[in-house]
């Protein structure tokens, strides 16, 4: 059995950074626009941003290929 981790090229990294930036604008951006900031919405939006970007990074950076004798198994993220 041989295991290989996938490499991520520059284009994919740029796309991932753009996606994280857009998610940040959507979730955390409104907190800076509002005049009155309360704790609960800021905590919820920060948690959504953290969980979403962590899940995207986990799926993107943990892809690996396992070559067995009879088949190829592709694993990535929580799957």
C-alpha positions in Angstrom: 0.0 0.0 0.0 1.4 3.4 -1.0 0.0 6.8 0.2 0.5 10.0 -1.7 -0.8 13.5 -0.5 -2.0 15.8 -3.2 -0.3 19.0 -4.0 -2.1 22.3 -4.3 -0.9 24.6 -7.1 -0.9 28.4 -7.0 -4.1 28.8 -8.9 -6.0 26.6 -6.4 -4.5 28.5 -3.4 -5.5 31.9 -5.0 -9.1 30.6 -5.5 -9.2 29.3 -1.9 -8.0 32.7 -0.6 -10.6 34.5 -2.7 -13.3 32.2 -1.3 -12.2 32.8 2.3 -12.1 36.5 1.7 -15.7 36.5 0.3 -16.9 34.4 3.2 -15.2 36.9 5.6 -16.9 39.8 3.9 -20.3 38.1 4.1 -20.0 37.0 7.8 -17.7 39.4 9.5 -18.0 42.5 7.2 -21.5 43.5 8.5 -20.1 43.7 12.1 -17.9 46.6 11.1 -20.7 48.5 9.3 -23.2 48.4 12.2 -23.1 51.3 14.6 -24.0 49.2 17.6 -22.2 45.9 18.0 -23.5 43.3 20.4 -21.7 40.3 21.6 -24.1 37.5 20.5 -24.2 38.4 16.7 -20.5 39.0 16.6 -19.9 35.6 18.3 -22.3 33.8 15.9 -20.8 35.4 12.8 -17.2 34.7 13.9 -18.1 31.1 14.7 -19.7 30.7 11.2 -16.6 32.2 9.6 -14.2 30.0 11.6 -16.2 26.8 11.0 -16.7 27.4 7.3 -13.1 28.3 6.5 -11.8 25.4 8.7 -14.0 22.9 6.8 -12.9 24.3 3.4 -9.2 24.1 4.4 -9.7 20.6 5.9 -11.2 19.3 2.7 -8.7 21.1 0.5 -5.5 20.2 2.2 -6.1 16.7 3.5 -6.7 14.9 0.1 -4.6 11.8 -0.2 -4.5 8.9 -2.6 -4.0 5.4 -1.3 -2.9 2.8 -3.8 -3.8 -0.7 -2.8 -3.0 -3.8 -4.7 -6.4 -3.9 -6.4 -7.8 -0.4 -6.3 -7.2 3.3 -5.8 -8.8 5.0 -2.7 -9.1 8.8 -2.6 -9.6 10.2 0.9 -10.2 13.8 1.8 -11.5 15.8 4.8 -14.0 14.0 7.0 -15.0 11.5 4.3 
